[in-house]
Structures are given as C-alpha cells and as structure tokens.
Amino acid sequence: MQEVPTNRRSDYLAALTQEIERKLQKALTNHSQRLQVLQQLFADIALEIDDRARDIILTKKVEGGGISKLEDIAEGGCICFYEVLADHYVKSPESARRILDLIMQLWSQSFVSHIFALLFHKWSFEVPIDESEASTRYGSALVQGASDVFWIDIQTNTRHFFSLFRYLLEEVALIPDRSKKISIQARRDLYLLLSRFILFYDLGEEDILQNFLMQFPTYPNSFLVGGPADYFVIELTDMLQKLKVEPVLIHYLSRMGVLQGLELRMATSTRLKACLYSFTSPGGPAYPTRAVRHAAWNTLDFLFPVGRYPRHVISLFFRLLYPWYWPSSCWNFIMTCVKTIFYYVLGLIISSWESMNRPKNA
C-alpha cells in the first residue's frame, strides 16, 4: 500500500515524458504544424501544476515507509511542470535521451531552445557530458532559451521562471566548478544574461552581488571596458533602455541602490548617469511617465549625490521647453503642496490630542 504513491509518481512522470516525445516527434514529421506544436509544448511544460496532479508528483517514499512532501521542490507554494521534469531528468538521465535526440533534430526551430532550457538546465550541469561539441551546443542553447523565457516574464511582469534564474545564479554562476562545464563563450554570455535580469528577480542583495562579480569570467575586451562591475552596469543600463513595461521599469529603478559603492570607470559611470537622466524628463526618446520620472530622480540622486541641485535646476529650465506639460505640472505641484499641508496639519492635531490625553505628572 505504501508503494502506491511512489509508483504513481514514477508512472506520471514517465507519461509526461512520453507525451513530450510524442509532440516533438509530431513537430519533426509535420512541417505545416511544427511551430504550433512546439509553441503548445512550451506552454504545457511552463504551466503550473494543478491540484489533481500535485499530490501525485510532489510525494516520495521516506524511511519507515511513510510519505512526505517534496518541500525543497515546492518551496514558494507554486510549482510548474518544467521544475519537476528538470529534477526528474537529473535523477533519471536515461529517460531523457530520446527527448534530447529529437531536440537535436529540431535544433534551429522556434521554441526549441525555450524547451531545452526549461527541461535540461539542471541536466546540463549535473549529468556528465563527454562530447565537447555537444557541451558547447547545449551551453549556447541554454543561454539563448533562458534569455527568451526571462523576457516573457519581463513582458508579463511575472516571476514564472524564477526557479530557472535562481538555479543559474546560485547553483551555476556562484559555483566555479559547475559553471566551467559549458564553453567559455557560453559562460561569458551566461554572466551577462544574469546581469540583465538579477534586479528583476530580486536576487541583487549586496552579498550575492559581490560574490557574483567575483566569479565573472575574463573577456577579450576587458582592457577597454573595465572590470566585472563595469560589465554588470553596462548590461544593466542597456536593459533599462529596452524596458517598455512601466511597473518593471520602476521596479528596476527602485532596486538600483545596490550599485552604490561599485568601482566603475568614468565612461561606465557617465553611461549610467546619462541613462538615468534620460528617464527624468518628459518627451523623447523614452517618454517616461510621471512615476518613472520620480523613480529615476530618486535613483539618480542616491547614486550621484554630487551635483544634485544643479541637475534639478537644469531640469526645471528644460521643462519650460514643453509648454503642453505646464498644466499637468502645475496641477501636480498644487496637489503635492495640498497633501503636504494636510498631512502636516493632521500630524499637529494628532500630537496635540495625544498631549492633551497624556496624564500629567504629579
């Protein structure tokens, strides 16, 4: 009786593997529907596990014959099919051979790198790979596929692929022996990729960031660009200029305080300052909203406190060049003053009331 949950889990994962093989085989043989089939397969493995399948997948047999939940997998409350399958293919690599063979035949097709990154991001580093050519190919596909799925999270402002990013950062980038299992070029691309998305997934704490920069590989043009901090900030500024989703952009700006204290070259520092300054004024090329402008000003003043007041004065004069913004600017200024006065008066009333009700000392 106690073996049933374990067997059910194995059978269920085997059935999922067979279904993936079936769809890959269909994409290989059916040219007209190839894109549609691969897109559907990617969507299927990225889905969250429903309640019906959750109890089957997230159970295992423990010593003494009992059954316990896989808390290490289900951490955070929600889990997707790709997370369970990625663990399964590490523990049972032989079950993934057929899928890998089919993926190799579909290598250049859309969504194949997405599927490979989701299913085999752990397999690529935890299962021995003999062929150096295959290792190079797997590393490049992994970085490309991870980049694409992270951009999906950016566009939808979700953290659907957080576990993939966390694994690549904490279990690969911060562990030199593991990161060296892919080619040097793939490793360089991986660190640049993680630099672009680390603030989005809220893993840019100071200690993690310092360890991450310490593990940066060397680049051929380092003598021109600078050190790891320069590469990190350059990737981050390029990322900011590509963001079009307002909540995501504000999220990035609010997390950039971790850059304070980094030793940057003058060119990199100027590039960062120019990028932030481009979000502080209305109009082109960024056309930022008021919330974005305020977030950019706060970050700019925090990272570059020297010259803060002259920057605001210059910005005020430039605002005069956009007369169509005057009515909204005046209205926002008036409302800000009214709110400030209101909360100030409210604070006085509350403090006076507390003073009146405070018992007098004898």
N, C-alpha and C positions, 0 to 999 in steps of 0.2 A: 504493500500500500504506500509506503514511504518513497518508493522509487518512481511512482507515477509522475509527480511534478517535475522531477529531473528529466525523465523520458519525454514528457510533453514539451519541455523547453527545447530539448535537442531536436525533436521532431519538427517543432515550429520553426526553428532556425534553419533546419535543412529544407523545409518547404519554402521559406523565404529565399534561400539561395537558389533553389530550382526555379522559382518564379523570375528571379533576376536573370538567370541563364536563359530562360525561355524568351524574355523580352530582348535581351542582347542578340540572341540568335535570330529573332524576328527582324530586328533592325538591320542585321547583316544580310539577310536574304531579301527583304522587302525594301527596295530603294525608294519607292514613292512615299512610304510612310516612315522612313528612317528617322527624320527629325522629330516627328510627332511621338514616335515610340520612345526615343531617347529622352525627350523632354518629360514625358509621362513617368518614365522610370526614375529620373532625377527627382521629380516631385514626390514620388512614392517613398523613396528612401529618406527624403528630408522631412516626411510627415512625423508629427508627434504620435507616440504610441497611444492607442485608445485604451479605455478601461478594460475591454474584453481581452485584449492581448497582454495587458500589463502584468496581470497575475501569472500568466504563463511564462513570460520572458524573464521577469525580474524575481525569479526564485531559484534557489540552488539547495542542494543537499549539503548538510553540515555534519560534523562528527556527532555521533549519538543518534543519527537517524532523523534529526529534526530538519525543518525547512526555515531558512531565514531570507530576508530581502537583501538584494544586492544594493546596499546603501551607497557604496562607492560609485556605482553607475548612476543611480537615480538621484544623486545629490542635486538639490535645487528644485525638486518637485516635478519637473517635466523632462521627458527624455524622448529622443527621436530614434527612428529605426536605424539610421546610419551609425549611431553611437553603439548600439548593441551589436550590430553586424561587424563594426570595426574591431571590437573586442573579440568577437567570435572567430574572425579570420586570423587573429594573432594566436589564439589558443588552438585553432584547428586550421593551419595554413593549407593543408591538402584539400580542404573543401573549397578553397578559393582559386585553385589552379585553373579550372575551366573558365571562370569569370575573367581571370587575367588574360587567358588566351583570346577570348572574344574581344576584350577591350583593346588588346594589341592590334587586332584586325580592324577595329573601328577607331584607331588612334586619332585620326585627323578630323573626326566628326564633331559637331557641336554637342555640348553637354557631356562628352565622354570624359574630359578632364575633371568636370564637376563630380561625376560619379566616382572616378578613381580617387579623387581627394577625400571624398566622404567615406568611402568604404575601406581604403587602404592607407590612410595617413599613419596609422599605428603599425600596420604590417610593413611599411617601407623602412621603418627604423628598428623594429623589434624582431623581425624574421630575417635570418641570414640570406643574402643575395650574392650569388657567386659571380655573375657576369657584370663587369664594369660598365659595359654599354647599356645593359638593362638598368643598372643603378642610375646612370646619367639620365636616361629617358624617364624613369619613374620620378626622379627628383624634379625635373623640369615640369612634368605634367602635374605633380603635386602642387608646386608653387603657382602655376597658372590656374589650376582648378580652385585652389584656396582663395586666390585673388578674386576670381569671379563670384564665388559664393559670399565672400565678405562684402562685395559691392551690392549684392542682393540685400543683405542686412542694412547697408547704408541707405539704399533707396527706399526701403520699407520702414526704417527706423526701428528695427527689431534686433534681438540678440539670438536668433535662431541657431547660428553656427558658432556660438560662444565656446562650446566644448572643443571644437576643432581648433580655434585660435588659441585657447588656453593650453592645449596639448602641444601645439607647435612652439609656443613660447616657453612654457615651464618644463616640458619634457624633452624638448629638442634644442632650442636656441640656448638655453641656460645649462645644457649638458654637453660639453665639447665632444666627448667620445661618440655621442649619438648623432650630433649634427654633422660629423665628418663622414657619415655613412652615405651621404649624397655628394655629388660632384661639387667642386669648388665654386663653379659658376652658379649652380642651383643654390648653394649655401649663401652666396652673396645676395642673390635675388630674394631668398627667404628672409634675411635680416632686413632688407629694405622693405619688403612686404609687411613684416611685423611692425616696422617703424611707422608705417602709414595708418595702421588700424589699432595700435596699442591704446591710444586715448579713447577711442570709440568703445572698446570693450572694458574700460575702467580697470586696466591692469598696469597703469603707468605710475604706481606708487614709487616713491623715491628709491627705496632699496632695490626693488625689482628693476627699475630703470638703470640704476648704476651697474647692477650685475649684467644686465642685457648689453649695455655699452661696452663692458669689459670683454664680452665674448665676441664682439664684432670681428669678422674676418678682415683681412687686408684687401685693399682694392688697388688696381693698377694706377689709378689717377689720384692716389691719396696725397701725393706731394702738392697737387693743385687744389684739391678740395679741402683737405684737412683731416682731422681725426674722426672717430666714431660719432662724437656729439655733432659734428658738422654734417655728416651724412644723415643722421637722425633728424636734425632740424630742417635740412633741405627737403627731405621726403615729406616731412610734416607740413611745410609751407606749400609745397606742390599739391598736397592732398586738400588743404584748406581752399585753394583756388578752384578745385574741381567740385567741391560740395555745392549742391543745389537745394538740399533739404534743410529748411530753416532750423528745426529742432536739433538736427545732427550738427549743424554748423555752430549753434550756440553751445551745444554740449562740448564740442572740441575746444572752443574758446574758453569755456569755464574750467577746463582741465589743463590748460597750458601753463599754469603756475608752476608745474613741476620742472619747467625749463629754467627757472631761476637758479643761477649758480653754475650753469654749464659753461665751460670754457670754449668759446666759439671764436673763429676767425672773424675779422672785421667784415669781410664780404658776406659771411653767413649771417652775422648779426644784423647787417643792413638789409639783407634779403628778408629776414623775419620781421623787422620793423616796418619795411615797406608793405609786406603782405598784410600785417595787422592794420596799418594805416589805411589801406585800400577799403577796409570794411567800416571805417569810421565816418564816412561822408556819403550822403545820398547820391544817386546817379551812377553812371557807368564808371568802370566796367562791371562792378559787382552788383550794383543796385540793391544794397542791403536794406533790410527792414530796420525799423527803429530799435527793436530788441537786439538785433545783430550788432547794430552800431554801438549800443551801450555796452554789450558784452565785449566788443573789440576794444573800446576805450578802456574798460576796466583791466583787460589783459595787458594792453599796451602800457598803461600807467604803472602796472605792477611789475612788469618785466623791465621797463625802461623808465624809471622814475626821474632821471635827469632830463630836463627839458620838457617836463610835463605841462607846465603852464603856458610856455610859448606855443606848444603844439595846439592847445585848446584855443588860444587867441587866433592863431593862423587858421584853424578850422572854422572859427566863427566868421572870419572875413571871407573865406571861401563859400560859406553858406549864403552869403549875400549875393553870390552869383546865380543862385537858384531861387528867384522870386516866387515861383509857384509852390515852394516849400514853406514860405513865410507864414501863411495862415495856420498850417498844422503845427509848425514850430512854436508860434505864439500860443496856440491853444494848449499844447503840451506843457509849455513853460508855466502858463497860468494854473493849469490843473496840478502841476507839481508843487507850486507855491501854496495853493489852497490846501492840498493834502498835508504839506509840511506844517502849515499853521494849525490845521485841525488837530493833527496828532500832538503838536506841542501843547495846545490848549487842553486837550484831553489828558495829557500827562500831568499838567499842572493841577487839573481838577482831581485826578485820582490821588496825587501826592497830598493835596490839601485835605481830601477826605480821610486819607489814612492818618494824617497828623491829628485831625480832629477826633478820631476814634481811638487814638493811641492813649492808653491810660497814663495819667500824669504821675510822675514820681513824687512820693510824699516828701 
